[in-house]
Amino acid sequence: MTLRHLILPLFFICHLPISFSQNCEYEIKEIDKFEKVEKVLTKKVKVMYPSFKPPVVFLALGRVDSDYILQLEFSYNKYVCLNSESNELLLMTENNEVIRLKRESDEIDCLKNNGMINVGTFNYNIERNVLEKLSDKTLTALRIYHSDGYIDVDLTKKNVNAKKAKEFLKTQIPCILN
């Protein structure tokens, strides 16, 4: 038996579980027929579902050609707006590393009342190299800046979906990096 006969099966055994374990679900995955660019948006993941009071937070990752976004959707019990002075989202990882993201737009954008609670969806630019750096990290907290200050969201405490929150970066980043 040659070395090649030993290494080749070992390679497939080691890489097979990884290729089948990635379970990507997409809201959008298409080539735009006019602009001829690929558009990808993962399905939203509910990363924060508190046991008794808002916010409820969903995250998704997206890509248009080579531009990347993190999409934040949240509901809150107060009416708040995001504007050019409050257009940041901070992500914190398990080792207290903080990543600062800017919103795609500087326009004033407010939560909309859906009859029961205030809800909004906002896109934040994120660079590919930042995504690559975060791909093996655990997300532990968010800070959402708005017109009246900010909302700190601890994804590890009082969160029914803590496991999904912790795994978000590891499971979703590979879905949009090509």
TIVO-2410 file (N, C-alpha, C; in nm, 3 decimals):
# residues 178
REC num residu      c1      c2      c3 atome chaine
REC   1      M   0.084  -0.118   0.000     N      A
REC   1      M   0.000   0.000   0.000    CA      A
REC   1      M   0.089   0.124   0.000     C      A
REC   2      T   0.055   0.220  -0.086     N      A
REC   2      T   0.134   0.342  -0.095    CA      A
REC   2      T   0.079   0.446   0.002     C      A
REC   3      L   0.158   0.548   0.020     N      A
REC   3      L   0.117   0.659   0.108    CA      A
REC   3      L  -0.009   0.726   0.055     C      A
REC   4      R  -0.021   0.734  -0.077     N      A
REC   4      R  -0.139   0.795  -0.139    CA      A
REC   4      R  -0.265   0.716  -0.105     C      A
REC   5      H  -0.257   0.586  -0.099     N      A
REC   5      H  -0.372   0.503  -0.065    CA      A
REC   5      H  -0.416   0.523   0.079     C      A
REC   6      L  -0.323   0.563   0.164     N      A
REC   6      L  -0.357   0.588   0.304    CA      A
REC   6      L  -0.411   0.728   0.327     C      A
REC   7      I  -0.352   0.825   0.259     N      A
REC   7      I  -0.387   0.965   0.282    CA      A
REC   7      I  -0.521   1.001   0.217     C      A
REC   8      L  -0.546   0.954   0.096     N      A
REC   8      L  -0.669   0.988   0.026    CA      A
REC   8      L  -0.794   0.947   0.104     C      A
REC   9      P  -0.807   0.824   0.152     N      A
REC   9      P  -0.926   0.791   0.233    CA      A
REC   9      P  -0.935   0.873   0.361     C      A
REC  10      L  -0.821   0.901   0.423     N      A
REC  10      L  -0.820   0.982   0.544    CA      A
REC  10      L  -0.871   1.123   0.516     C      A
REC  11      F  -0.832   1.179   0.401     N      A
REC  11      F  -0.878   1.312   0.362    CA      A
REC  11      F  -1.031   1.315   0.351     C      A
REC  12      F  -1.090   1.216   0.282     N      A
REC  12      F  -1.235   1.211   0.265    CA      A
REC  12      F  -1.307   1.188   0.397     C      A
REC  13      I  -1.253   1.106   0.481     N      A
REC  13      I  -1.315   1.080   0.612    CA      A
REC  13      I  -1.318   1.207   0.695     C      A
REC  14      C  -1.210   1.284   0.693     N      A
REC  14      C  -1.201   1.407   0.774    CA      A
REC  14      C  -1.288   1.518   0.718     C      A
REC  15      H  -1.303   1.527   0.586     N      A
REC  15      H  -1.376   1.639   0.526    CA      A
REC  15      H  -1.522   1.608   0.498     C      A
REC  16      L  -1.560   1.485   0.493     N      A
REC  16      L  -1.697   1.448   0.464    CA      A
REC  16      L  -1.797   1.503   0.564     C      A
REC  17      P  -1.775   1.489   0.698     N      A
REC  17      P  -1.873   1.542   0.792    CA      A
REC  17      P  -1.888   1.693   0.784     C      A
REC  18      I  -1.780   1.763   0.752     N      A
REC  18      I  -1.785   1.909   0.745    CA      A
REC  18      I  -1.874   1.952   0.628     C      A
REC  19      S  -1.856   1.889   0.514     N      A
REC  19      S  -1.933   1.933   0.398    CA      A
REC  19      S  -2.082   1.903   0.413     C      A
REC  20      F  -2.119   1.797   0.486     N      A
REC  20      F  -2.259   1.766   0.503    CA      A
REC  20      F  -2.320   1.832   0.626     C      A
REC  21      S  -2.238   1.884   0.717     N      A
REC  21      S  -2.292   1.943   0.839    CA      A
REC  21      S  -2.338   2.087   0.818     C      A
REC  22      Q  -2.291   2.152   0.712     N      A
REC  22      Q  -2.331   2.289   0.686    CA      A
REC  22      Q  -2.473   2.289   0.631     C      A
REC  23      N  -2.565   2.348   0.705     N      A
REC  23      N  -2.705   2.347   0.667    CA      A
REC  23      N  -2.748   2.491   0.641     C      A
REC  24      C  -2.733   2.535   0.517     N      A
REC  24      C  -2.765   2.673   0.482    CA      A
REC  24      C  -2.907   2.682   0.428     C      A
REC  25      E  -2.981   2.777   0.482     N      A
REC  25      E  -3.114   2.808   0.430    CA      A
REC  25      E  -3.113   2.953   0.387     C      A
REC  26      Y  -3.172   2.978   0.269     N      A
REC  26      Y  -3.164   3.112   0.211    CA      A
REC  26      Y  -3.302   3.173   0.190     C      A
REC  27      E  -3.309   3.301   0.215     N      A
REC  27      E  -3.426   3.382   0.180    CA      A
REC  27      E  -3.416   3.417   0.031     C      A
REC  28      I  -3.292   3.452  -0.011     N      A
REC  28      I  -3.262   3.488  -0.150    CA      A
REC  28      I  -3.131   3.419  -0.189     C      A
REC  29      K  -3.128   3.359  -0.305     N      A
REC  29      K  -3.004   3.304  -0.362    CA      A
REC  29      K  -3.026   3.299  -0.512     C      A
REC  30      E  -2.978   3.405  -0.580     N      A
REC  30      E  -3.006   3.417  -0.723    CA      A
REC  30      E  -2.901   3.502  -0.792     C      A
REC  31      I  -2.898   3.493  -0.922     N      A
REC  31      I  -2.819   3.583  -1.005    CA      A
REC  31      I  -2.918   3.687  -1.060     C      A
REC  32      D  -2.894   3.814  -1.031     N      A
REC  32      D  -2.982   3.921  -1.077    CA      A
REC  32      D  -2.978   3.924  -1.230     C      A
REC  33      K  -3.095   3.915  -1.293     N      A
REC  33      K  -3.099   3.905  -1.439    CA      A
REC  33      K  -3.061   4.035  -1.511     C      A
REC  34      F  -3.072   4.148  -1.442     N      A
REC  34      F  -3.033   4.274  -1.504    CA      A
REC  34      F  -2.885   4.307  -1.479     C      A
REC  35      E  -2.845   4.297  -1.353     N      A
REC  35      E  -2.710   4.339  -1.316    CA      A
REC  35      E  -2.608   4.226  -1.322     C      A
REC  36      K  -2.656   4.101  -1.337     N      A
REC  36      K  -2.569   3.983  -1.349    CA      A
REC  36      K  -2.477   3.966  -1.229     C      A
REC  37      V  -2.528   3.998  -1.109     N      A
REC  37      V  -2.453   3.978  -0.986    CA      A
REC  37      V  -2.529   3.879  -0.898     C      A
REC  38      E  -2.455   3.807  -0.816     N      A
REC  38      E  -2.518   3.712  -0.726    CA      A
REC  38      E  -2.571   3.784  -0.603     C      A
REC  39      K  -2.693   3.752  -0.564     N      A
REC  39      K  -2.755   3.806  -0.444    CA      A
REC  39      K  -2.788   3.690  -0.352     C      A
REC  40      V  -2.740   3.700  -0.229     N      A
REC  40      V  -2.759   3.593  -0.130    CA      A
REC  40      V  -2.803   3.657   0.001     C      A
REC  41      L  -2.907   3.602   0.063     N      A
REC  41      L  -2.949   3.643   0.197    CA      A
REC  41      L  -2.992   3.518   0.271     C      A
REC  42      T  -2.928   3.491   0.384     N      A
REC  42      T  -2.966   3.373   0.462    CA      A
REC  42      T  -3.101   3.397   0.528     C      A
REC  43      K  -3.168   3.289   0.562     N      A
REC  43      K  -3.293   3.303   0.638    CA      A
REC  43      K  -3.261   3.363   0.773     C      A
REC  44      K  -3.355   3.440   0.825     N      A
REC  44      K  -3.337   3.503   0.956    CA      A
REC  44      K  -3.327   3.396   1.064     C      A
REC  45      V  -3.239   3.423   1.161     N      A
REC  45      V  -3.225   3.336   1.277    CA      A
REC  45      V  -3.264   3.417   1.401     C      A
REC  46      K  -3.359   3.366   1.478     N      A
REC  46      K  -3.399   3.435   1.600    CA      A
REC  46      K  -3.291   3.410   1.705     C      A
REC  47      V  -3.206   3.511   1.728     N      A
REC  47      V  -3.093   3.494   1.821    CA      A
REC  47      V  -3.127   3.540   1.962     C      A
REC  48      M  -3.234   3.616   1.976     N      A
REC  48      M  -3.275   3.661   2.108    CA      A
REC  48      M  -3.425   3.649   2.121     C      A
REC  49      Y  -3.467   3.565   2.212     N      A
REC  49      Y  -3.608   3.550   2.245    CA      A
REC  49      Y  -3.615   3.548   2.396     C      A
REC  50      P  -3.629   3.667   2.455     N      A
REC  50      P  -3.624   3.676   2.601    CA      A
REC  50      P  -3.742   3.607   2.667     C      A
REC  51      S  -3.720   3.569   2.788     N      A
REC  51      S  -3.826   3.497   2.858    CA      A
REC  51      S  -3.942   3.588   2.896     C      A
REC  52      F  -3.921   3.720   2.909     N      A
REC  52      F  -4.036   3.802   2.947    CA      A
REC  52      F  -4.042   3.942   2.888     C      A
REC  53      K  -3.936   4.005   2.842     N      A
REC  53      K  -3.952   4.140   2.787    CA      A
REC  53      K  -3.862   4.161   2.665     C      A
REC  54      P  -3.906   4.248   2.571     N      A
REC  54      P  -3.828   4.272   2.449    CA      A
REC  54      P  -3.690   4.330   2.481     C      A
REC  55      P  -3.598   4.324   2.389     N      A
REC  55      P  -3.620   4.304   2.246    CA      A
REC  55      P  -3.614   4.157   2.203     C      A
REC  56      V  -3.683   4.130   2.094     N      A
REC  56      V  -3.667   4.004   2.022    CA      A
REC  56      V  -3.580   4.040   1.902     C      A
REC  57      V  -3.474   3.961   1.877     N      A
REC  57      V  -3.376   3.997   1.774    CA      A
REC  57      V  -3.357   3.882   1.676     C      A
REC  58      F  -3.362   3.918   1.547     N      A
REC  58      F  -3.330   3.825   1.438    CA      A
REC  58      F  -3.207   3.878   1.366     C      A
REC  59      L  -3.120   3.787   1.320     N      A
REC  59      L  -3.005   3.824   1.238    CA      A
REC  59      L  -3.004   3.740   1.111     C      A
REC  60      A  -2.952   3.799   1.004     N      A
REC  60      A  -2.928   3.728   0.879    CA      A
REC  60      A  -2.802   3.788   0.817     C      A
REC  61      L  -2.738   3.712   0.731     N      A
REC  61      L  -2.622   3.762   0.659    CA      A
REC  61      L  -2.654   3.765   0.511     C      A
REC  62      G  -2.598   3.864   0.441     N      A
REC  62      G  -2.626   3.877   0.299    CA      A
REC  62      G  -2.504   3.919   0.221     C      A
REC  63      R  -2.515   3.898   0.090     N      A
REC  63      R  -2.407   3.937  -0.001    CA      A
REC  63      R  -2.469   3.975  -0.134     C      A
REC  64      V  -2.424   4.089  -0.189     N      A
REC  64      V  -2.455   4.126  -0.326    CA      A
REC  64      V  -2.321   4.139  -0.395     C      A
REC  65      D  -2.293   4.041  -0.483     N      A
REC  65      D  -2.163   4.030  -0.549    CA      A
REC  65      D  -2.055   4.018  -0.442     C      A
REC  66      S  -1.975   4.122  -0.419     N      A
REC  66      S  -1.869   4.111  -0.317    CA      A
REC  66      S  -1.891   4.206  -0.198     C      A
REC  67      D  -2.013   4.260  -0.186     N      A
REC  67      D  -2.048   4.346  -0.072    CA      A
REC  67      D  -2.131   4.265   0.027     C      A
REC  68      Y  -2.094   4.274   0.155     N      A
REC  68      Y  -2.158   4.192   0.258    CA      A
REC  68      Y  -2.235   4.278   0.357     C      A
REC  69      I  -2.346   4.222   0.409     N      A
REC  69      I  -2.424   4.291   0.511    CA      A
REC  69      I  -2.463   4.195   0.623     C      A
REC  70      L  -2.484   4.252   0.738     N      A
REC  70      L  -2.550   4.182   0.847    CA      A
REC  70      L  -2.685   4.250   0.861     C      A
REC  71      Q  -2.792   4.174   0.852     N      A
REC  71      Q  -2.926   4.230   0.863    CA      A
REC  71      Q  -2.979   4.205   1.004     C      A
REC  72      L  -3.020   4.312   1.069     N      A
REC  72      L  -3.074   4.308   1.204    CA      A
REC  72      L  -3.222   4.341   1.198     C      A
REC  73      E  -3.303   4.256   1.255     N      A
REC  73      E  -3.445   4.287   1.272    CA      A
REC  73      E  -3.474   4.275   1.421     C      A
REC  74      F  -3.537   4.376   1.478     N      A
REC  74      F  -3.571   4.365   1.619    CA      A
REC  74      F  -3.703   4.432   1.650     C      A
REC  75      S  -3.766   4.380   1.753     N      A
REC  75      S  -3.889   4.441   1.804    CA      A
REC  75      S  -3.858   4.493   1.943     C      A
REC  76      Y  -3.924   4.603   1.976     N      A
REC  76      Y  -3.893   4.670   2.101    CA      A
REC  76      Y  -4.020   4.734   2.155     C      A
REC  77      N  -4.026   4.753   2.286     N      A
REC  77      N  -4.147   4.809   2.346    CA      A
REC  77      N  -4.149   4.962   2.343     C      A
REC  78      K  -4.047   5.026   2.286     N      A
REC  78      K  -4.042   5.172   2.270    CA      A
REC  78      K  -4.031   5.204   2.122     C      A
REC  79      Y  -4.079   5.322   2.086     N      A
REC  79      Y  -4.064   5.371   1.950    CA      A
REC  79      Y  -3.929   5.441   1.941     C      A
REC  80      V  -3.836   5.389   1.862     N      A
REC  80      V  -3.705   5.450   1.846    CA      A
REC  80      V  -3.669   5.460   1.698     C      A
REC  81      C  -3.577   5.552   1.669     N      A
REC  81      C  -3.529   5.572   1.532    CA      A
REC  81      C  -3.379   5.554   1.527     C      A
REC  82      L  -3.328   5.524   1.409     N      A
REC  82      L  -3.185   5.520   1.385    CA      A
REC  82      L  -3.157   5.630   1.284     C      A
REC  83      N  -3.052   5.707   1.309     N      A
REC  83      N  -3.017   5.814   1.216    CA      A
REC  83      N  -2.866   5.818   1.199     C      A
REC  84      S  -2.814   5.923   1.136     N      A
REC  84      S  -2.670   5.929   1.107    CA      A
REC  84      S  -2.584   5.931   1.233     C      A
REC  85      E  -2.640   5.976   1.345     N      A
REC  85      E  -2.563   5.979   1.469    CA      A
REC  85      E  -2.580   5.851   1.550     C      A
REC  86      S  -2.678   5.769   1.515     N      A
REC  86      S  -2.702   5.645   1.589    CA      A
REC  86      S  -2.712   5.529   1.492     C      A
REC  87      N  -2.610   5.516   1.408     N      A
REC  87      N  -2.620   5.415   1.303    CA      A
REC  87      N  -2.521   5.300   1.320     C      A
REC  88      E  -2.490   5.266   1.444     N      A
REC  88      E  -2.393   5.160   1.467    CA      A
REC  88      E  -2.455   5.041   1.540     C      A
REC  89      L  -2.393   4.928   1.514     N      A
REC  89      L  -2.426   4.804   1.583    CA      A
REC  89      L  -2.294   4.745   1.630     C      A
REC  90      L  -2.287   4.712   1.758     N      A
REC  90      L  -2.167   4.649   1.812    CA      A
REC  90      L  -2.194   4.501   1.836     C      A
REC  91      L  -2.101   4.418   1.794     N      A
REC  91      L  -2.108   4.274   1.819    CA      A
REC  91      L  -2.000   4.240   1.919     C      A
REC  92      M  -2.031   4.157   2.018     N      A
REC  92      M  -1.930   4.113   2.114    CA      A
REC  92      M  -1.918   3.961   2.105     C      A
REC  93      T  -1.794   3.914   2.105     N      A
REC  93      T  -1.768   3.770   2.099    CA      A
REC  93      T  -1.730   3.719   2.237     C      A
REC  94      E  -1.711   3.587   2.246     N      A
REC  94      E  -1.686   3.523   2.376    CA      A
REC  94      E  -1.561   3.573   2.447     C      A
REC  95      N  -1.464   3.626   2.375     N      A
REC  95      N  -1.343   3.678   2.439    CA      A
REC  95      N  -1.348   3.830   2.455     C      A
REC  96      N  -1.470   3.886   2.457     N      A
REC  96      N  -1.496   4.030   2.474    CA      A
REC  96      N  -1.440   4.117   2.362     C      A
REC  97      E  -1.414   4.058   2.247     N      A
REC  97      E  -1.374   4.134   2.130    CA      A
REC  97      E  -1.499   4.204   2.076     C      A
REC  98      V  -1.485   4.332   2.040     N      A
REC  98      V  -1.599   4.411   1.992    CA      A
REC  98      V  -1.575   4.448   1.846     C      A
REC  99      I  -1.676   4.420   1.765     N      A
REC  99      I  -1.675   4.456   1.623    CA      A
REC  99      I  -1.780   4.565   1.603     C      A
REC 100      R  -1.739   4.676   1.542     N      A
REC 100      R  -1.827   4.792   1.521    CA      A
REC 100      R  -1.871   4.795   1.375     C      A
REC 101      L  -2.002   4.790   1.353     N      A
REC 101      L  -2.058   4.794   1.218    CA      A
REC 101      L  -2.138   4.921   1.197     C      A
REC 102      K  -2.133   4.976   1.076     N      A
REC 102      K  -2.210   5.095   1.039    CA      A
REC 102      K  -2.327   5.054   0.952     C      A
REC 103      R  -2.437   5.125   0.969     N      A
REC 103      R  -2.554   5.100   0.886    CA      A
REC 103      R  -2.526   5.137   0.742     C      A
REC 104      E  -2.592   5.069   0.649     N      A
REC 104      E  -2.578   5.097   0.506    CA      A
REC 104      E  -2.620   5.239   0.472     C      A
REC 105      S  -2.718   5.291   0.543     N      A
REC 105      S  -2.776   5.421   0.511    CA      A
REC 105      S  -2.764   5.515   0.630     C      A
REC 106      D  -2.746   5.643   0.602     N      A
REC 106      D  -2.747   5.745   0.708    CA      A
REC 106      D  -2.886   5.807   0.723     C      A
REC 107      E  -2.981   5.761   0.645     N      A
REC 107      E  -3.117   5.814   0.650    CA      A
REC 107      E  -3.182   5.782   0.785     C      A
REC 108      I  -3.275   5.866   0.827     N      A
REC 108      I  -3.351   5.839   0.948    CA      A
REC 108      I  -3.445   5.722   0.919     C      A
REC 109      D  -3.441   5.622   1.002     N      A
REC 109      D  -3.523   5.503   0.985    CA      A
REC 109      D  -3.576   5.465   1.122     C      A
REC 110      C  -3.707   5.452   1.134     N      A
REC 110      C  -3.768   5.426   1.264    CA      A
REC 110      C  -3.836   5.290   1.267     C      A
REC 111      L  -3.852   5.238   1.388     N      A
REC 111      L  -3.930   5.118   1.406    CA      A
REC 111      L  -4.074   5.149   1.366     C      A
REC 112      K  -4.140   5.051   1.311     N      A
REC 112      K  -4.280   5.067   1.270    CA      A
REC 112      K  -4.367   4.986   1.364     C      A
REC 113      N  -4.480   5.042   1.402     N      A
REC 113      N  -4.571   4.970   1.491    CA      A
REC 113      N  -4.656   4.874   1.409     C      A
REC 114      N  -4.654   4.747   1.447     N      A
REC 114      N  -4.732   4.646   1.373    CA      A
REC 114      N  -4.866   4.618   1.440     C      A
REC 115      G  -4.908   4.708   1.528     N      A
REC 115      G  -5.033   4.691   1.600    CA      A
REC 115      G  -5.014   4.645   1.742     C      A
REC 116      M  -4.903   4.576   1.767     N      A
REC 116      M  -4.876   4.526   1.903    CA      A
REC 116      M  -4.743   4.577   1.957     C      A
REC 117      I  -4.643   4.586   1.870     N      A
REC 117      I  -4.508   4.622   1.914    CA      A
REC 117      I  -4.436   4.692   1.799     C      A
REC 118      N  -4.328   4.760   1.829     N      A
REC 118      N  -4.250   4.831   1.728    CA      A
REC 118      N  -4.143   4.739   1.670     C      A
REC 119      V  -4.135   4.734   1.536     N      A
REC 119      V  -4.045   4.641   1.466    CA      A
REC 119      V  -3.970   4.716   1.357     C      A
REC 120      G  -3.841   4.681   1.337     N      A
REC 120      G  -3.763   4.740   1.229    CA      A
REC 120      G  -3.657   4.644   1.178     C      A
REC 121      T  -3.620   4.663   1.052     N      A
REC 121      T  -3.514   4.584   0.988    CA      A
REC 121      T  -3.409   4.681   0.935     C      A
REC 122      F  -3.283   4.655   0.968     N      A
REC 122      F  -3.174   4.746   0.933    CA      A
REC 122      F  -3.055   4.666   0.881     C      A
REC 123      N  -2.987   4.719   0.779     N      A
REC 123      N  -2.870   4.653   0.721    CA      A
REC 123      N  -2.742   4.725   0.763     C      A
REC 124      Y  -2.643   4.647   0.803     N      A
REC 124      Y  -2.514   4.699   0.844    CA      A
REC 124      Y  -2.406   4.641   0.753     C      A
REC 125      N  -2.316   4.727   0.705     N      A
REC 125      N  -2.206   4.681   0.621    CA      A
REC 125      N  -2.107   4.600   0.705     C      A
REC 126      I  -2.055   4.493   0.646     N      A
REC 126      I  -1.953   4.413   0.713    CA      A
REC 126      I  -1.856   4.365   0.606     C      A
REC 127      E  -1.728   4.382   0.632     N      A
REC 127      E  -1.625   4.345   0.535    CA      A
REC 127      E  -1.600   4.194   0.537     C      A
REC 128      R  -1.559   4.141   0.424     N      A
REC 128      R  -1.530   3.998   0.412    CA      A
REC 128      R  -1.424   3.954   0.513     C      A
REC 129      N  -1.318   4.034   0.527     N      A
REC 129      N  -1.211   3.995   0.621    CA      A
REC 129      N  -1.261   3.990   0.765     C      A
REC 130      V  -1.359   4.073   0.799     N      A
REC 130      V  -1.419   4.069   0.933    CA      A
REC 130      V  -1.501   3.941   0.948     C      A
REC 131      L  -1.578   3.907   0.845     N      A
REC 131      L  -1.654   3.782   0.848    CA      A
REC 131      L  -1.562   3.662   0.865     C      A
REC 132      E  -1.453   3.661   0.790     N      A
REC 132      E  -1.358   3.550   0.801    CA      A
REC 132      E  -1.301   3.540   0.942     C      A
REC 133      K  -1.272   3.655   1.001     N      A
REC 133      K  -1.219   3.659   1.138    CA      A
REC 133      K  -1.322   3.609   1.239     C      A
REC 134      L  -1.449   3.637   1.213     N      A
REC 134      L  -1.557   3.599   1.305    CA      A
REC 134      L  -1.608   3.456   1.285     C      A
REC 135      S  -1.566   3.390   1.179     N      A
REC 135      S  -1.627   3.262   1.140    CA      A
REC 135      S  -1.610   3.150   1.243     C      A
REC 136      D  -1.515   3.162   1.334     N      A
REC 136      D  -1.500   3.059   1.438    CA      A
REC 136      D  -1.528   3.115   1.577     C      A
REC 137      K  -1.593   3.230   1.583     N      A
REC 137      K  -1.622   3.296   1.711    CA      A
REC 137      K  -1.764   3.268   1.757     C      A
REC 138      T  -1.788   3.293   1.885     N      A
REC 138      T  -1.920   3.279   1.945    CA      A
REC 138      T  -1.973   3.419   1.976     C      A
REC 139      L  -2.091   3.449   1.927     N      A
REC 139      L  -2.155   3.578   1.951    CA      A
REC 139      L  -2.220   3.576   2.089     C      A
REC 140      T  -2.187   3.674   2.174     N      A
REC 140      T  -2.242   3.675   2.311    CA      A
REC 140      T  -2.329   3.796   2.342     C      A
REC 141      A  -2.309   3.907   2.270     N      A
REC 141      A  -2.388   4.028   2.301    CA      A
REC 141      A  -2.392   4.121   2.181     C      A
REC 142      L  -2.494   4.207   2.182     N      A
REC 142      L  -2.511   4.311   2.081    CA      A
REC 142      L  -2.538   4.443   2.151     C      A
REC 143      R  -2.498   4.551   2.089     N      A
REC 143      R  -2.541   4.684   2.133    CA      A
REC 143      R  -2.599   4.753   2.010     C      A
REC 144      I  -2.727   4.788   2.018     N      A
REC 144      I  -2.798   4.852   1.909    CA      A
REC 144      I  -2.813   5.000   1.945     C      A
REC 145      Y  -2.745   5.087   1.870     N      A
REC 145      Y  -2.757   5.230   1.895    CA      A
REC 145      Y  -2.883   5.283   1.826     C      A
REC 146      H  -2.953   5.374   1.894     N      A
REC 146      H  -3.072   5.438   1.837    CA      A
REC 146      H  -3.077   5.582   1.886     C      A
REC 147      S  -3.179   5.655   1.845     N      A
REC 147      S  -3.188   5.799   1.870    CA      A
REC 147      S  -3.194   5.835   2.018     C      A
REC 148      D  -3.241   5.746   2.104     N      A
REC 148      D  -3.250   5.774   2.247    CA      A
REC 148      D  -3.138   5.711   2.329     C      A
REC 149      G  -3.039   5.654   2.263     N      A
REC 149      G  -2.929   5.588   2.335    CA      A
REC 149      G  -2.893   5.456   2.271     C      A
REC 150      Y  -2.903   5.349   2.349     N      A
REC 150      Y  -2.873   5.218   2.294    CA      A
REC 150      Y  -2.944   5.109   2.374     C      A
REC 151      I  -2.949   4.991   2.312     N      A
REC 151      I  -3.006   4.873   2.375    CA      A
REC 151      I  -2.895   4.770   2.382     C      A
REC 152      D  -2.863   4.724   2.502     N      A
REC 152      D  -2.768   4.615   2.518    CA      A
REC 152      D  -2.845   4.484   2.521     C      A
REC 153      V  -2.802   4.391   2.440     N      A
REC 153      V  -2.869   4.261   2.430    CA      A
REC 153      V  -2.768   4.153   2.468     C      A
REC 154      D  -2.787   4.092   2.584     N      A
REC 154      D  -2.703   3.981   2.628    CA      A
REC 154      D  -2.764   3.853   2.573     C      A
REC 155      L  -2.696   3.791   2.481     N      A
REC 155      L  -2.750   3.673   2.413    CA      A
REC 155      L  -2.734   3.545   2.494     C      A
REC 156      T  -2.667   3.553   2.607     N      A
REC 156      T  -2.639   3.432   2.686    CA      A
REC 156      T  -2.731   3.415   2.806     C      A
REC 157      K  -2.797   3.522   2.850     N      A
REC 157      K  -2.882   3.515   2.970    CA      A
REC 157      K  -3.027   3.545   2.937     C      A
REC 158      K  -3.117   3.477   3.006     N      A
REC 158      K  -3.262   3.497   2.989    CA      A
REC 158      K  -3.302   3.493   2.842     C      A
REC 159      N  -3.242   3.400   2.767     N      A
REC 159      N  -3.265   3.389   2.625    CA      A
REC 159      N  -3.300   3.245   2.590     C      A
REC 160      V  -3.422   3.224   2.547     N      A
REC 160      V  -3.468   3.091   2.508    CA      A
REC 160      V  -3.385   3.037   2.391     C      A
REC 161      N  -3.334   3.126   2.306     N      A
REC 161      N  -3.258   3.086   2.187    CA      A
REC 161      N  -3.108   3.107   2.203     C      A
REC 162      A  -3.054   3.093   2.321     N      A
REC 162      A  -2.912   3.117   2.346    CA      A
REC 162      A  -2.822   3.029   2.259     C      A
REC 163      K  -2.861   2.904   2.237     N      A
REC 163      K  -2.778   2.814   2.156    CA      A
REC 163      K  -2.768   2.863   2.012     C      A
REC 164      K  -2.881   2.905   1.953     N      A
REC 164      K  -2.880   2.958   1.816    CA      A
REC 164      K  -2.796   3.085   1.808     C      A
REC 165      A  -2.803   3.168   1.910     N      A
REC 165      A  -2.724   3.292   1.911    CA      A
REC 165      A  -2.575   3.261   1.913     C      A
REC 166      K  -2.536   3.168   2.000     N      A
REC 166      K  -2.394   3.133   2.011    CA      A
REC 166      K  -2.340   3.074   1.882     C      A
REC 167      E  -2.422   2.998   1.810     N      A
REC 167      E  -2.378   2.930   1.688    CA      A
REC 167      E  -2.395   3.014   1.562     C      A
REC 168      F  -2.458   3.130   1.573     N      A
REC 168      F  -2.493   3.208   1.454    CA      A
REC 168      F  -2.374   3.233   1.361     C      A
REC 169      L  -2.266   3.287   1.414     N      A
REC 169      L  -2.151   3.321   1.329    CA      A
REC 169      L  -2.092   3.196   1.263     C      A
REC 170      K  -2.077   3.090   1.341     N      A
REC 170      K  -2.015   2.967   1.290    CA      A
REC 170      K  -2.101   2.899   1.184     C      A
REC 171      T  -2.232   2.907   1.197     N      A
REC 171      T  -2.319   2.838   1.102    CA      A
REC 171      T  -2.357   2.922   0.981     C      A
REC 172      Q  -2.365   3.054   0.997     N      A
REC 172      Q  -2.416   3.139   0.888    CA      A
REC 172      Q  -2.308   3.198   0.799     C      A
REC 173      I  -2.191   3.230   0.854     N      A
REC 173      I  -2.086   3.291   0.771    CA      A
REC 173      I  -2.045   3.202   0.654     C      A
REC 174      P  -2.025   3.071   0.673     N      A
REC 174      P  -1.989   2.987   0.558    CA      A
REC 174      P  -2.095   2.988   0.447     C      A
REC 175      C  -2.218   3.020   0.480     N      A
REC 175      C  -2.326   3.022   0.381    CA      A
REC 175      C  -2.314   3.135   0.281     C      A
REC 176      I  -2.243   3.241   0.314     N      A
REC 176      I  -2.234   3.353   0.219    CA      A
REC 176      I  -2.091   3.377   0.168     C      A
REC 177      L  -1.993   3.314   0.228     N      A
REC 177      L  -1.856   3.330   0.180    CA      A
REC 177      L  -1.831   3.230   0.067     C      A
REC 178      N  -1.809   3.280  -0.050     N      A
REC 178      N  -1.779   3.191  -0.165    CA      A
REC 178      N  -1.652   3.233  -0.231     C      A
***
